[in-house]
Amino acid sequence: MLTCPKFADWRRTSTQALVVGRIGRQPDGRIKVEFRLWDVSSGKQLTGWRYIGSPGDVSGVGHLISGEIYQSITNEKHTFE
């Protein structure tokens, strides 16, 4: 589980959005990737999800996350390859 950021610290730097994430390995060898995109001013989560799958999927999952963040911030769909 990802912890909630200390938004007051980030507000002092005029940060508008913050991405928090991590990647790890499950006991069976699969990867676990998590991320959350936060609106710093409101402290609300804009998007985020968890993926568990093959270690070979890391690059593709990174592209999916990039697209999700881009779309959440700009309201425009984009696929990163």
Secondary structure, 3 states (H helix, E strand, C coil): CCCCCCHHHHHCCCCCEEEEEEEEECCCCCEEEEEEEEECCCCEEEEEEEEEECHHHHHHHHHHHHHHHHHHHHCCCCCCC
